[in-house]
Amino acid sequence: MKIVRCVEPGRLVFEERPAPGSPPEGWALVNVAHVGICGTDFHIFQGKHPYLAYPRVMGHEVSGTIAAINAPGDIAVGEQVLVNPYLACGKCAACRQGKPNCCVAIEVLGVHRDGAMSEQLLVPAQNLIPATGLSLVEAATVEFLAIGAHAVRRSMAGPGNRNLVIGAGPIGLGTALFARIAQQSVTVMDVDTERLAFAAQLGFLVIDGSKGSIIETIAERTVKAGFDVVFDATGNSGSMQSAFTYVAHGGVMVMVSVVPDDITFSDPEFHKREMMLIGSRNATHSDFQHVIASIRAGKIPIDQLVTHRTTLRNSPRDIAIWARQKSGLIKAVIDVAGSA
């Protein structure tokens, strides 16, 4: 089968390797249809991912068709599916609490083990989700949107809350979309004017973080109260630390992104607000189902979010370009079956 492999930072190759063959017990073989390209994939390509060993076949935003299955259940050969890429142990404290998304021994396809930038992929059958009612392109966007849906659920915020989402990349926009679905008032902040314009096109209020005093702007927008919930989806430690000052008294700070740095904050400011600090990692099955239902209901503008497309053969060239030139890029998708 054909694959794309990141041999080392900055070097992607299109090549062949033996097909996986028949699935072992409890697993399924998927003919991959589409793969979304994530910020994680760009970080792997650029050598910026802290938990990865090269070489690696990337790709964890996956849709496809069942080629063979060796497990009981309702999913059959020929069915269109999407993949939950988080492989959990099922035994640790997190798994026992129904939180396999933060399993102690988690393995993410395309990160800890080879992923879906290939024509076929072996997947545990329990990680397959029927793509009923979705196109295979839509199905390949579910995972990245589930990150935002999970963050909104983790915030425990109710309808009417004033929320600030910092970072207008794919994860930030997904977070903003699901906060809006939860009937919350959403403002998006970024320093990139092009991404802010895109967020505005989606109907969000925006703040340009590159202009003026952010504290004064937020005070004006919130009658000096601050935001009830602040989500940071920037992957920037400076932004994450500054975000504490944007939270209202009694409010919530949700760290959607992760960085390898230490994050520090003023303890007196933290305590006087009696604010909650919440980490949000990956997503759970219920988040995937929420995203699927929202796409089916027409609440997510997939056609606007998917801005770039390529094929498996052309992806080494295009990923290298998009890693440097992100103008207009929100979500790129690889058509694995495409021949161009």
C-alpha positions as CSV (number, residue, x, y, z in Angstrom):
1,M,0.0,0.0,0.0
2,K,1.0,3.6,-0.5
3,I,1.9,5.7,2.6
4,V,3.4,9.1,3.5
5,R,6.0,8.9,6.2
6,C,7.8,11.7,8.1
7,V,11.3,10.2,8.1
8,E,12.8,13.1,10.1
9,P,11.9,16.7,10.8
10,G,11.4,18.5,7.5
11,R,11.3,15.4,5.4
12,L,8.2,13.6,4.1
13,V,8.3,10.8,1.6
14,F,5.6,9.1,-0.5
15,E,6.4,5.4,-0.6
16,E,5.1,1.9,-0.4
17,R,5.0,-0.6,2.5
18,P,3.3,-4.0,2.9
19,A,-0.4,-3.8,3.5
20,P,-1.5,-4.6,7.1
21,G,-3.3,-7.9,6.2
22,S,-6.2,-9.4,8.1
23,P,-7.1,-7.7,11.4
24,P,-6.4,-9.6,14.6
25,E,-9.2,-10.4,17.0
26,G,-11.0,-7.2,18.2
27,W,-9.6,-5.1,15.3
28,A,-10.8,-3.9,11.9
29,L,-9.1,-3.0,8.7
30,V,-10.1,0.4,7.2
31,N,-9.7,1.6,3.7
32,V,-8.8,5.2,4.4
33,A,-10.8,7.8,2.5
34,H,-9.8,11.2,3.9
35,V,-7.4,12.5,6.5
36,G,-7.5,15.9,8.1
37,I,-4.1,17.7,8.6
38,C,-3.8,19.0,12.1
39,G,-1.5,21.5,13.8
40,T,0.0,18.4,15.5
41,D,1.0,17.1,12.0
42,F,2.7,20.4,11.2
43,H,4.5,20.3,14.5
44,I,5.7,16.7,13.8
45,F,6.9,17.8,10.3
46,Q,8.7,20.8,11.8
47,G,10.3,18.7,14.6
48,K,8.4,20.6,17.4
49,H,6.4,17.7,18.9
50,P,7.8,16.7,22.3
51,Y,6.5,13.1,22.5
52,L,7.3,11.6,19.1
53,A,9.9,9.2,17.7
54,Y,10.8,9.3,14.0
55,P,10.0,7.9,11.5
56,R,6.3,8.3,11.8
57,V,3.2,7.9,9.5
58,M,1.1,10.9,10.6
59,G,-2.7,11.3,10.5
60,H,-5.3,11.0,13.2
61,E,-8.3,12.7,11.7
62,V,-9.7,9.8,9.7
63,S,-12.6,8.6,7.7
64,G,-12.9,5.5,5.6
65,T,-14.7,2.2,4.8
66,I,-14.5,-1.1,6.6
67,A,-12.5,-3.6,4.5
68,A,-12.5,-6.4,7.1
69,I,-13.5,-6.8,10.7
70,N,-12.7,-9.4,13.4
71,A,-15.0,-8.4,16.2
72,P,-18.7,-8.8,17.1
73,G,-21.0,-5.8,16.8
74,D,-23.1,-3.9,14.4
75,I,-20.4,-2.4,12.1
76,A,-20.0,-4.5,8.9
77,V,-17.7,-4.7,5.9
78,G,-18.4,-1.8,3.5
79,E,-19.7,0.6,6.2
80,Q,-18.4,4.1,6.2
81,V,-16.8,5.1,9.5
82,L,-14.8,7.7,11.3
83,V,-12.0,6.8,13.7
84,N,-11.6,7.7,17.4
85,P,-7.7,7.9,17.3
86,Y,-7.2,7.6,21.0
87,L,-6.1,4.0,22.0
88,A,-6.6,3.6,25.7
89,C,-5.6,0.8,28.1
90,G,-9.1,0.5,29.7
91,K,-7.6,-0.3,33.1
92,C,-6.0,2.8,34.6
93,A,-7.7,5.3,37.0
94,A,-8.7,7.6,34.1
95,C,-10.2,4.8,32.0
96,R,-12.1,3.4,35.0
97,Q,-13.7,6.9,35.5
98,G,-14.8,6.9,31.9
99,K,-12.0,9.2,30.7
100,P,-10.0,7.2,28.2
101,N,-9.1,10.6,26.5
102,C,-6.5,11.1,29.3
103,C,-5.5,7.4,29.8
104,V,-2.2,7.0,31.5
105,A,-0.9,4.9,28.7
106,I,-2.8,6.5,25.8
107,E,-1.5,6.0,22.3
108,V,-2.7,8.4,19.6
109,L,-2.7,7.2,16.0
110,G,-0.3,9.3,14.0
111,V,1.6,10.3,17.1
112,H,2.6,7.4,19.4
113,R,2.0,4.9,16.7
114,D,1.6,5.1,12.9
115,G,-1.5,6.8,11.7
116,A,-3.7,7.2,8.7
117,M,-1.6,8.8,5.9
118,S,-1.8,5.5,4.2
119,E,-4.3,3.5,2.1
120,Q,-5.2,1.1,4.9
121,L,-5.2,1.2,8.6
122,L,-5.7,-1.3,11.4
123,V,-7.9,0.1,14.2
124,P,-9.5,-1.5,17.3
125,A,-13.1,-2.1,16.5
126,Q,-14.2,-0.2,19.6
127,N,-12.6,2.9,18.1
128,L,-14.8,2.9,15.1
129,I,-17.9,5.2,14.8
130,P,-20.5,4.9,12.1
131,A,-20.4,7.9,9.8
132,T,-24.1,7.7,9.1
133,G,-25.5,10.9,7.6
134,L,-22.1,12.4,6.9
135,S,-19.9,12.6,3.8
136,L,-16.5,11.1,4.2
137,V,-15.0,14.6,4.1
138,E,-17.3,15.7,6.9
139,A,-16.4,12.5,8.9
140,A,-12.7,13.4,8.7
141,T,-13.4,16.7,10.5
142,V,-15.2,15.2,13.5
143,E,-12.1,14.6,15.6
144,F,-10.7,18.1,15.5
145,L,-14.1,19.5,16.2
146,A,-14.6,17.1,19.1
147,I,-11.6,18.8,20.8
148,G,-13.5,22.0,21.0
149,A,-16.8,20.3,21.9
150,H,-15.0,18.6,24.8
151,A,-13.4,21.9,26.0
152,V,-16.9,23.5,26.1
153,R,-18.3,20.6,28.1
154,R,-15.3,20.7,30.5
155,S,-16.0,24.3,31.2
156,M,-19.4,23.5,32.8
157,A,-20.7,26.8,31.5
158,G,-24.4,27.3,30.9
159,P,-26.4,29.3,28.4
160,G,-25.9,33.0,28.4
161,N,-22.3,32.9,29.7
162,R,-19.9,35.4,28.1
163,N,-17.0,33.5,26.6
164,L,-13.6,34.5,25.2
165,V,-11.8,32.1,22.8
166,I,-8.2,33.0,22.3
167,G,-6.8,31.6,19.1
168,A,-8.7,31.5,15.8
169,G,-7.1,28.4,14.4
170,P,-9.1,25.2,13.8
171,I,-9.3,24.2,17.4
172,G,-10.2,27.7,18.6
173,L,-12.9,28.0,15.9
174,G,-14.2,24.6,16.8
175,T,-14.4,25.7,20.5
176,A,-16.2,28.9,19.5
177,L,-18.7,27.0,17.4
178,F,-19.6,24.6,20.1
179,A,-19.8,27.4,22.7
180,R,-22.3,29.1,20.4
181,I,-24.3,25.8,20.0
182,A,-24.4,25.8,23.8
183,Q,-26.1,29.2,23.6
184,Q,-23.2,31.1,25.0
185,S,-22.1,34.6,23.9
186,V,-18.7,34.1,22.2
187,T,-15.9,36.5,21.3
188,V,-12.8,35.3,19.5
189,M,-9.4,37.0,19.9
190,D,-6.3,36.5,17.8
191,V,-3.4,38.6,16.4
192,D,-3.8,37.4,12.9
193,T,-6.2,39.8,11.0
194,E,-7.0,37.2,8.3
195,R,-8.1,34.6,10.9
196,L,-10.1,37.3,12.8
197,A,-11.8,38.2,9.5
198,F,-12.7,34.5,9.0
199,A,-14.1,34.3,12.6
200,A,-16.2,37.4,11.9
201,Q,-17.5,35.8,8.7
202,L,-18.7,32.9,11.0
203,G,-20.6,35.5,13.0
204,F,-18.4,35.9,16.0
205,L,-17.5,39.1,17.8
206,V,-13.7,39.6,17.5
207,I,-10.8,41.3,19.3
208,D,-7.6,42.1,17.6
209,G,-5.0,41.2,20.2
210,S,-2.3,43.0,18.3
211,K,-3.8,46.5,18.8
212,G,-4.1,48.6,21.9
213,S,-4.5,47.4,25.4
214,I,-6.2,44.0,25.6
215,I,-7.2,44.6,29.2
216,E,-8.8,47.9,28.3
217,T,-10.6,46.3,25.3
218,I,-11.9,43.4,27.5
219,A,-13.0,45.9,30.2
220,E,-15.0,47.8,27.5
221,R,-16.6,44.6,26.1
222,T,-17.6,43.2,29.5
223,V,-18.4,46.4,31.6
224,K,-15.1,45.8,33.5
225,A,-16.3,42.4,34.7
226,G,-14.1,40.1,32.5
227,F,-15.3,37.0,30.7
228,D,-17.2,34.2,32.5
229,V,-15.1,31.6,30.6
230,V,-11.8,32.0,28.8
231,F,-10.6,29.2,26.5
232,D,-6.9,29.4,25.4
233,A,-6.3,27.6,22.1
234,T,-3.1,29.3,21.0
235,G,-0.4,26.9,22.0
236,N,1.5,29.9,23.2
237,S,2.7,30.0,26.8
238,G,2.7,33.8,26.9
239,S,-0.9,34.0,25.8
240,M,-1.9,31.2,28.3
241,Q,-0.3,33.1,31.2
242,S,-1.9,36.5,30.2
243,A,-5.3,34.9,29.9
244,F,-5.7,34.6,33.6
245,T,-6.3,38.3,33.9
246,Y,-9.2,38.2,31.4
247,V,-11.4,35.9,33.6
248,A,-14.3,37.4,35.6
249,H,-14.5,36.8,39.4
250,G,-16.1,33.4,39.8
251,G,-15.1,32.5,36.3
252,V,-13.4,29.6,34.5
253,M,-10.1,29.3,32.6
254,V,-9.9,26.3,30.2
255,M,-6.5,25.3,28.8
256,V,-7.4,23.7,25.4
257,S,-3.9,23.9,24.0
258,V,-0.7,22.4,25.5
259,V,2.9,23.6,25.5
260,P,6.1,22.0,26.8
261,D,6.7,25.1,29.0
262,D,5.9,25.8,32.6
263,I,2.9,28.1,33.1
264,T,3.0,30.6,35.9
265,F,0.3,33.0,37.3
266,S,-0.3,35.3,40.2
267,D,-1.7,33.4,43.1
268,P,-3.4,36.4,44.7
269,E,-5.2,37.3,41.4
270,F,-6.2,33.6,41.0
271,H,-7.6,33.4,44.5
272,K,-9.4,36.7,44.7
273,R,-11.4,35.6,41.6
274,E,-12.0,32.2,43.0
275,M,-11.6,31.1,39.5
276,M,-11.4,27.5,38.2
277,L,-8.5,26.3,36.1
278,I,-9.4,23.4,33.9
279,G,-7.3,21.3,31.5
280,S,-9.0,19.8,28.4
281,R,-7.4,16.9,26.6
282,N,-8.6,15.1,23.5
283,A,-12.3,14.1,23.5
284,T,-14.6,11.3,24.5
285,H,-17.2,9.2,22.7
286,S,-20.0,11.5,23.7
287,D,-18.1,14.5,22.3
288,F,-17.8,12.7,19.0
289,Q,-21.5,11.9,19.0
290,H,-22.3,15.6,19.8
291,V,-20.2,16.7,16.8
292,I,-21.8,14.2,14.4
293,A,-25.3,15.3,15.5
294,S,-24.3,19.0,15.1
295,I,-22.9,18.4,11.5
296,R,-26.1,16.5,10.6
297,A,-28.2,19.3,11.9
298,G,-26.3,21.8,9.7
299,K,-24.9,23.7,12.7
300,I,-21.2,23.4,11.5
301,P,-20.1,25.1,8.3
302,I,-17.8,22.3,7.1
303,D,-17.6,23.8,3.5
304,Q,-16.1,27.0,5.0
305,L,-13.8,25.3,7.4
306,V,-12.2,22.9,4.9
307,T,-10.1,25.5,2.9
308,H,-7.4,23.3,1.4
309,R,-7.3,19.8,-0.2
310,T,-4.6,17.5,-1.5
311,T,-3.9,13.9,-2.4
312,L,-1.7,11.4,-0.6
313,R,0.9,11.6,-3.5
314,N,1.0,15.4,-3.4
315,S,0.8,15.8,0.4
316,P,4.6,15.8,1.1
317,R,4.9,18.8,-1.2
318,D,1.7,20.6,0.1
319,I,2.3,20.0,3.8
320,A,5.8,21.5,3.4
321,I,4.3,24.6,1.7
322,W,1.4,25.0,4.2
323,A,3.8,24.7,7.1
324,R,5.4,27.9,5.9
325,Q,2.5,29.7,4.2
326,K,-0.7,29.5,6.2
327,S,-2.5,32.4,4.5
328,G,-6.1,31.3,4.1
329,L,-5.5,27.9,5.7
330,I,-8.0,26.7,8.3
331,K,-8.4,23.0,7.7
332,A,-6.6,20.9,5.0
333,V,-7.8,17.4,4.0
334,I,-6.0,14.7,2.2
335,D,-8.1,12.7,-0.3
336,V,-6.3,9.4,0.1
337,A,-8.0,7.7,-2.8
338,G,-7.3,10.6,-5.1
339,S,-4.8,9.9,-7.9
340,A,-3.7,13.5,-8.8
